[in-house]
Each structure stands twice: as C-alpha cells, then as structure tokens.
Amino acid sequence: MTEVAFHFNAPDKVGYACRLLRKAYLRGARLLVVVDEQDRPALDAALWTMAPGAFIPHASEADPDHVWSRSPIQIASGQPVKSEATVLVNLRNEVPSGYEAFARVIEVVTSGDADRQQARERWKFYKSIGIEPQRHDLQLAPPEVRISD
C-alpha cells in the first residue's frame, strides 16, 4: 500500500519542494512532482537557480520522451502521466490521480488557511481508504524523508 506523508507548515511550496528534490536527487531517487500549471514555470526556474552550482536535473511532461524518461525529477501538471518514479510529490490542492502507483506520496502544505483546509480533505480521503498518513510539522523539526525503498 502507498505510504503518505504530509509535510505541514512549509514556508512556500516551491522553495520547500526544491530543497526536498535536491536531497532526493543527491540520494539517487526518482520523483514525480505534480503542480498546478500556473506554478510549473516557477518550480522549473527555481530548480535551475536555487543555489550557485546546485542545478537539479529535471524535465516536464512537454519535453521529448527521451529527456522525460531519463530525468530523475519529473514535473507534471496533468495526471496521470507515465513515470517510473517511486515517489510522488504533490504540490496541488487535490489528491493526484494515479497516486496508488507510487510507493510514497509526499503532500506539501503551507501554513495558509486555505491550503491547510484542502490538506485536511486530502488527509480524510487517504484515511477513508485505509491509509494512515504520517504528519511532519516543519516548524518543529525537518522530517527525515525516506525517498527510496
């Protein structure tokens, strides 16, 4: 069964996602990130420029198949997409379709009221199907993130 972890109180989704993806990339993991289409350019730019010399290789679903399939970090706004990633990072406000194909789902949640309310609905959904989500409060301590099997 898919493991689900909610990372609450992220200062901003894109910045937190970049740090999470960098850590995963350095460990050799493959991840799929789902993001709203209007937020995709910001995530793409941030992965190019987050720190000098710290480019994180990634591709979006619009890239050619040979680029997409070899990329350790894949960014999609549509669902479902073909991906061999084992971890799904959700930056959207709804449960991503196809989540059950992944070993892990990481839900990134800011401290904004609307974002927290939508996260509560996703939490309830996961619980209703028998998944017991893990909770990581980023204000207390950074989570130890499992990114590979």
HUDA-V878075 format. One line per field, one symbol per residue. ss: DSSP state (H for helix, E for strand, - for the rest). burial: # if it has 24 or more other C-alpha atoms within 12 Angstrom, else .. Layout:
BEGIN
ss = ???
burial = ???
END
This chain:
BEGIN
ss = --EEEEEEEE--HHHHHHHHHHHHHH----EEEE--HHHHHHHHHHHHH---------EE----HHHHHH--EEEE----------EEEE--------HHH--EEEEEEE--HHHHHHHHHHHHHHHH-----EEEE------------
burial = .#########..#############...#######....#..##.##........######......##.#########.#.#.############.##..#########....##..#..##..#......####......#.###..
END
